[in-house]
Amino acid sequence: MNFAQRERRAMVETMDETGPDAPTLCGDWTVRDLAAHLVVRERRPDAAPGIMLRPFAGYLQRRQDEAARRPFPELLEKVRNGPPWWSPLRPVDAIANLSEMFVHHEDVRRARPGWEPRELSDQDQQRLWSVLRRMGKMAYRKSPVPVELSTPSGDRARVVDKPGPVVILSGAPAELLLHAFGREQVRIESEGEPEAVRQVLELDRSI
């Protein structure tokens, strides 16, 4: 079982434990709304473009609202089963869904008081680091100053390379990835000139 599959199953267990009406870190979405989003993303290719393309957002929202009206156990079962055989995501599930499942699992976990980072294996942290290195340039593209990411194991990546004082964001790959995806409930440290650090931490990191 690959990392994406393990995260998917763990996320569903957490969703079941917290219940359909619990909050998430995805704006005003509840756990039910998040589950509906995942079902539509994987099972409604006609609606999925609305995730990235504003003209299709209304149609996507109608399909998600429709999915959210299904019984919660049915929604969770569809999420647990993953993309059906005919889904374009099926052949690339291990790659395309690695960050999706991890980030959304933490969206459920970290919306609850008293959360703590999970202990992930070095291999899983390295997988997340690989994802982060690929998408970090997009996440921090609006930064007016250079941005460098650093991990406790010594990995470093310059994701924004331009003139100016460098801001270094340090933490475990899992924490840095969540920050790159726009989450604030993370355990990272920042280093650099105060104004430059402020600019980076306040960035719109939406992708």
C-alpha positions in Angstrom: 0.0 0.0 0.0 1.5 3.3 -1.1 1.6 6.6 1.0 -1.4 8.1 -0.7 -3.5 5.0 0.0 -2.5 4.9 3.6 -3.3 8.6 4.0 -6.7 8.0 2.4 -7.6 5.3 4.8 -6.4 7.2 7.8 -8.3 10.3 6.7 -11.5 8.4 6.4 -11.1 6.9 9.8 -10.5 10.5 11.2 -13.5 11.8 9.3 -15.7 9.0 10.8 -14.4 9.7 14.2 -14.9 13.5 14.1 -18.3 13.3 12.4 -19.9 15.0 9.4 -20.6 18.4 11.1 -17.1 18.9 12.5 -15.1 21.9 11.1 -12.1 21.6 8.8 -9.3 24.0 7.8 -10.9 24.4 4.3 -12.7 27.6 5.0 -16.3 27.0 6.1 -16.4 23.4 4.9 -17.5 20.8 7.3 -16.1 17.2 7.2 -19.2 16.3 5.1 -18.4 19.1 2.6 -14.8 18.0 2.3 -15.8 14.4 1.7 -18.2 15.5 -1.0 -15.4 17.5 -2.6 -13.2 14.5 -2.8 -16.0 12.3 -4.2 -16.7 14.8 -7.0 -13.0 15.4 -7.7 -12.5 11.7 -8.3 -15.9 10.6 -9.8 -17.2 13.7 -11.7 -14.6 14.6 -14.4 -17.2 16.9 -15.9 -17.2 19.0 -12.7 -13.6 18.7 -11.6 -12.4 21.6 -13.9 -14.3 24.0 -11.5 -11.6 23.4 -8.9 -9.1 25.4 -10.9 -11.3 27.3 -13.4 -13.6 30.0 -12.1 -16.1 29.8 -15.0 -16.9 26.2 -14.0 -17.0 26.8 -10.2 -20.8 27.2 -10.1 -21.3 23.8 -11.7 -18.8 22.2 -9.4 -20.5 23.7 -6.4 -23.9 22.3 -7.5 -22.4 18.8 -7.9 -20.7 19.0 -4.5 -23.9 20.1 -2.8 -25.6 17.2 -4.5 -23.0 14.8 -3.3 -23.1 16.2 0.3 -26.8 15.3 0.6 -25.9 11.6 0.4 -25.7 9.6 3.7 -22.4 10.3 5.4 -21.4 6.6 5.6 -21.9 6.4 1.8 -19.7 9.4 1.2 -17.0 7.9 3.3 -17.1 4.6 1.5 -16.7 6.3 -1.8 -13.7 8.3 -0.5 -12.2 5.1 1.0 -12.6 3.2 -2.4 -10.7 5.9 -4.3 -11.0 6.7 -8.0 -13.1 4.2 -9.9 -11.4 2.2 -12.7 -12.6 4.7 -15.4 -11.4 7.8 -13.5 -8.4 9.7 -15.1 -6.9 9.8 -11.6 -6.9 6.1 -11.2 -3.6 5.4 -13.0 -1.8 8.2 -11.2 -3.4 7.8 -7.8 -0.1 7.3 -6.0 1.3 10.6 -7.3 -1.7 12.8 -7.9 -3.3 12.0 -4.6 -0.3 11.9 -2.3 -0.4 15.6 -1.3 -4.2 15.7 -1.6 -4.8 13.0 0.9 -2.2 14.2 3.3 -3.2 17.8 3.3 -6.9 17.1 3.6 -6.3 14.6 6.4 -4.5 17.3 8.3 -7.3 19.7 7.5 -9.6 17.5 9.5 -7.1 16.7 12.3 -5.8 20.3 12.8 -9.3 21.9 13.0 -9.7 20.3 16.4 -8.2 21.8 19.6 -5.1 20.3 20.9 -3.7 18.8 17.7 -0.1 17.8 17.5 1.9 16.8 14.4 2.0 13.2 13.6 5.2 11.1 13.7 5.9 10.2 10.1 8.6 7.9 8.9 11.7 9.3 7.2 10.6 7.8 3.9 7.2 9.5 4.1 8.8 12.8 5.0 11.1 12.5 2.0 8.1 11.8 -0.3 6.5 15.0 1.0 9.8 16.9 0.5 9.8 15.7 -3.2 6.3 17.1 -3.7 7.2 20.3 -1.9 10.3 20.9 -4.1 8.1 20.5 -7.2 5.2 22.8 -6.1 7.1 25.3 -3.8 7.8 27.7 -6.7 4.1 28.0 -7.4 3.1 28.3 -3.8 5.5 31.2 -3.0 5.4 32.8 -6.5 4.0 36.0 -5.2 6.9 36.6 -2.7 8.7 39.9 -3.3 11.9 38.4 -1.7 13.9 35.1 -2.0 12.4 32.1 -0.1 14.4 29.1 1.0 13.0 26.0 2.6 15.1 24.0 5.1 14.5 20.7 7.0 16.1 19.3 10.2 17.8 16.6 8.0 19.7 19.3 6.1 17.7 19.4 2.9 17.4 22.9 1.4 15.5 24.3 -1.6 15.5 27.8 -2.9 11.9 28.1 -4.2 12.0 31.9 -5.0 15.2 33.3 -6.4 15.3 37.0 -6.9 17.1 40.0 -5.4 16.5 40.9 -1.8 16.9 39.6 1.7 16.4 35.8 1.9 13.7 34.4 4.1 14.3 30.9 5.4 11.4 28.7 6.4 12.5 25.7 8.5 10.6 22.6 9.6 9.8 19.1 8.9 8.7 18.5 5.2 5.2 17.8 6.3 4.9 21.1 8.1 6.5 23.0 5.2 4.2 21.4 2.7 1.1 22.3 4.7 2.4 25.9 4.9 3.0 25.9 1.2 -0.6 24.8 0.7 -1.8 27.9 2.6 -2.3 26.4 6.1 -1.4 28.4 9.1 -1.8 25.6 11.7 1.8 24.4 11.3 5.0 24.1 13.3 7.7 26.0 11.3 10.3 28.7 12.1 11.2 31.7 10.0 14.5 33.5 9.7 15.4 36.8 8.0 14.8 40.5 8.1 11.5 41.1 10.0 9.8 43.0 7.2 10.8 40.3 4.7 9.6 37.6 7.0 6.3 39.3 7.5 5.8 39.6 3.7 6.4 35.9 3.2 4.2 34.7 6.1 1.3 36.9 4.9 1.5 35.8 1.3 -1.5 34.4 -0.6 -0.2 30.9 -1.1 -3.1 29.5 -3.1 -2.2 27.4 -6.1 
